[in-house]
Amino acid sequence: MCQHRTECPSAESADREAAVPVARHPEQGWSLLCNGVLLFDDTGELLPDGRVIAPRRSLLIAA
């Protein structure tokens, strides 16, 4: 559960990546966010319930 003054977005929220990182491992390419989401450097995500959000590489290339 988030203890930040302005509560972080939930893992179910569309803006879940805006949650505060609580652990960072750039050498391994991932960060753990306050809402339990594992955020990977390639923009992929692993949600607390085990769902996988695929990287959005095509959006980055198009931009």
MARZABA-237111 format. One record per atom (N, C-alpha, C): residue in three letters; atom name; residue number from 1; x, y, z. Coordinates in Angstrom, 2 decimals. Each point is the difference from the previous one (the first is absolute). Layout:
<pts>
ala,CA,NUM,X,Y,Z
...
</pts>
This chain:
<pts>
met,N,1,0.83,-1.18,0.00
met,CA,1,-0.83,1.18,0.00
met,C,1,0.88,1.25,0.00
cys,N,2,-0.34,0.95,-0.81
cys,CA,2,0.79,1.21,-0.15
cys,C,2,-0.08,0.88,1.25
gln,N,3,1.15,0.46,0.46
gln,CA,3,0.06,0.88,1.17
gln,C,3,0.39,1.43,-0.37
his,N,4,0.04,0.31,-1.30
his,CA,4,0.41,1.34,-0.43
his,C,4,-1.12,1.01,0.23
arg,N,5,0.40,1.24,0.21
arg,CA,5,-0.96,1.07,0.31
arg,C,5,-1.05,0.16,-1.09
thr,N,6,0.42,0.07,-1.24
thr,CA,6,-0.93,-0.09,-1.11
thr,C,6,0.08,-1.45,-0.45
glu,N,7,-1.07,-0.75,0.21
glu,CA,7,0.02,-1.43,-0.25
glu,C,7,0.37,-0.32,-1.44
cys,N,8,0.83,-0.99,-0.17
cys,CA,8,0.43,-0.42,-1.33
cys,C,8,-1.15,-0.68,-0.74
pro,N,9,0.02,0.06,-1.34
pro,CA,9,-1.03,-0.70,-0.77
pro,C,9,0.08,-1.50,0.25
ser,N,10,-1.13,-0.67,-0.03
ser,CA,10,-0.03,-1.44,0.23
ser,C,10,0.58,-0.74,-1.20
ala,N,11,0.28,-1.27,0.18
ala,CA,11,0.51,-0.83,-1.08
ala,C,11,-1.03,-0.17,-1.11
glu,N,12,-1.26,0.20,0.31
glu,CA,12,-1.08,-0.12,-0.99
glu,C,12,-0.22,1.30,-0.79
ser,N,13,0.57,1.07,0.46
ser,CA,13,-0.19,1.32,-0.60
ser,C,13,0.78,0.14,-1.30
ala,N,14,-0.52,0.77,-0.93
ala,CA,14,0.68,0.24,-1.27
ala,C,14,1.33,0.72,0.19
asp,N,15,0.11,0.79,1.05
asp,CA,15,1.25,0.74,0.27
asp,C,15,0.85,-0.67,1.08
arg,N,16,-0.07,-1.33,0.09
arg,CA,16,0.70,-0.75,1.04
arg,C,16,1.51,0.25,0.01
glu,N,17,0.59,0.36,-1.14
glu,CA,17,1.43,0.26,-0.08
glu,C,17,0.41,1.27,0.75
ala,N,18,-0.95,0.81,0.40
ala,CA,18,0.30,1.24,0.74
ala,C,18,0.23,-0.26,1.48
ala,N,19,-0.16,-1.24,0.46
ala,CA,19,0.23,-0.32,1.41
ala,C,19,1.47,0.18,0.34
val,N,20,0.29,0.21,1.25
val,CA,20,1.35,0.24,0.48
val,C,20,0.81,-1.30,0.00
pro,N,21,1.21,0.03,-0.57
pro,CA,21,0.86,-1.18,0.08
pro,C,21,0.46,-0.24,1.44
val,N,22,-0.08,-1.23,0.46
val,CA,22,0.47,-0.34,1.35
val,C,22,1.28,-0.82,-0.06
ala,N,23,0.31,-0.57,-1.15
ala,CA,23,1.26,-0.72,-0.21
ala,C,23,0.38,0.18,-1.46
arg,N,24,1.27,0.30,-0.23
arg,CA,24,0.49,0.19,-1.37
arg,C,24,1.21,-0.89,-0.22
his,N,25,-0.01,-0.67,-1.12
his,CA,25,1.13,-0.85,-0.38
his,C,25,0.32,0.24,-1.47
pro,N,26,0.58,1.16,-0.32
pro,CA,26,0.28,0.33,-1.40
pro,C,26,0.98,-0.98,-0.65
glu,N,27,0.88,-0.60,0.81
glu,CA,27,0.93,-0.99,-0.55
glu,C,27,-0.73,-1.25,-0.48
gln,N,28,-1.18,-0.25,0.53
gln,CA,28,-0.82,-1.14,-0.42
gln,C,28,-1.17,0.43,-0.88
gly,N,29,-0.22,1.30,-0.10
gly,CA,29,-1.02,0.51,-0.92
gly,C,29,-1.42,0.04,0.54
trp,N,30,-0.16,0.16,1.33
trp,CA,30,-1.36,0.05,0.54
trp,C,30,-0.07,0.87,1.24
ser,N,31,-1.24,0.43,0.29
ser,CA,31,-0.32,0.75,1.22
ser,C,31,-1.29,-0.55,0.58
leu,N,32,-0.08,-0.03,1.32
leu,CA,32,-1.23,-0.38,0.69
leu,C,32,-0.69,1.28,0.44
leu,N,33,-1.25,0.16,-0.40
leu,CA,33,-0.76,1.19,0.35
leu,C,33,-0.81,-0.24,1.27
cys,N,34,-0.39,1.07,0.65
cys,CA,34,-0.76,-0.04,1.25
cys,C,34,-1.28,-0.83,-0.12
asn,N,35,-0.58,-0.02,-1.18
asn,CA,35,-1.26,-0.73,-0.21
asn,C,35,0.21,-1.48,-0.32
gly,N,36,1.25,-0.47,0.09
gly,CA,36,0.29,-1.41,-0.23
gly,C,36,0.32,-0.37,-1.43
val,N,37,0.02,0.97,-0.89
val,CA,37,0.30,-0.25,-1.41
val,C,37,1.51,-0.07,-0.20
leu,N,38,0.45,-1.02,-0.73
leu,CA,38,1.39,-0.06,-0.44
leu,C,38,0.05,0.67,-1.36
leu,N,39,0.78,1.06,-0.10
leu,CA,39,0.12,0.76,-1.23
leu,C,39,1.38,-0.29,-0.59
phe,N,40,0.02,-0.47,-1.23
phe,CA,40,1.24,-0.35,-0.67
phe,C,40,0.46,1.13,-0.91
asp,N,41,1.31,0.07,-0.22
asp,CA,41,0.57,1.07,-0.83
asp,C,41,-0.54,0.01,-1.43
asp,N,42,-0.46,-1.14,-0.49
asp,CA,42,-0.53,-0.06,-1.36
asp,C,42,-1.48,0.41,-0.06
thr,N,43,-0.53,0.53,1.09
thr,CA,43,-1.38,0.47,0.20
thr,C,43,-0.99,-1.13,0.27
gly,N,44,0.46,-1.23,0.09
gly,CA,44,-0.88,-1.10,0.39
gly,C,44,-0.29,0.10,1.50
glu,N,45,-1.07,-0.67,0.42
glu,CA,45,-0.40,0.04,1.40
glu,C,45,-0.48,-1.38,0.44
leu,N,46,0.20,-0.28,1.28
leu,CA,46,-0.57,-1.18,0.63
leu,C,46,-0.85,0.51,1.15
leu,N,47,-1.31,-0.26,-0.08
leu,CA,47,-0.93,0.48,1.01
leu,C,47,-0.02,-0.95,1.20
pro,N,48,-0.41,0.49,1.16
pro,CA,48,-0.01,-0.83,1.21
pro,C,48,-0.81,-1.29,-0.13
asp,N,49,-1.02,0.01,-0.85
asp,CA,49,-0.82,-1.21,-0.16
asp,C,49,0.59,-0.98,-1.01
gly,N,50,1.18,0.30,-0.54
gly,CA,50,0.68,-0.89,-0.93
gly,C,50,-0.21,0.32,-1.47
arg,N,51,-0.89,0.96,-0.30
arg,CA,51,-0.21,0.37,-1.40
arg,C,51,1.23,0.70,-0.54
val,N,52,0.25,-0.22,-1.29
val,CA,52,1.14,0.60,-0.68
val,C,52,-0.51,1.07,-0.96
ile,N,53,0.61,1.17,0.06
ile,CA,53,-0.28,1.06,-0.96
ile,C,53,1.20,0.07,-0.93
ala,N,54,-0.25,-0.26,-1.28
ala,CA,54,1.08,-0.06,-0.98
ala,C,54,0.66,1.38,-0.18
pro,N,55,1.27,0.01,-0.35
pro,CA,55,0.69,1.27,-0.28
pro,C,55,-0.69,0.74,-1.13
arg,N,56,0.09,1.31,0.06
arg,CA,56,-0.64,0.85,-1.01
arg,C,56,1.05,0.52,-0.99
arg,N,57,0.81,-0.87,-0.50
arg,CA,57,1.07,0.39,-0.92
arg,C,57,-0.54,0.64,-1.27
ser,N,58,-1.10,-0.51,-0.54
ser,CA,58,-0.53,0.54,-1.24
ser,C,58,-0.41,1.45,0.17
leu,N,59,-0.48,0.38,1.17
leu,CA,59,-0.36,1.39,0.25
leu,C,59,1.24,0.88,0.07
leu,N,60,1.08,-0.53,0.55
leu,CA,60,1.23,0.77,0.09
leu,C,60,0.63,0.20,-1.38
ile,N,61,-0.05,-1.02,-0.83
ile,CA,61,0.56,0.10,-1.34
ile,C,61,-0.81,0.97,-0.84
ala,N,62,-1.31,-0.02,0.11
ala,CA,62,-0.87,0.87,-0.77
ala,C,62,0.19,1.46,0.39
ala,N,63,0.33,0.25,1.25
ala,CA,63,0.17,1.38,0.47
ala,C,63,1.28,0.53,-0.52
</pts>
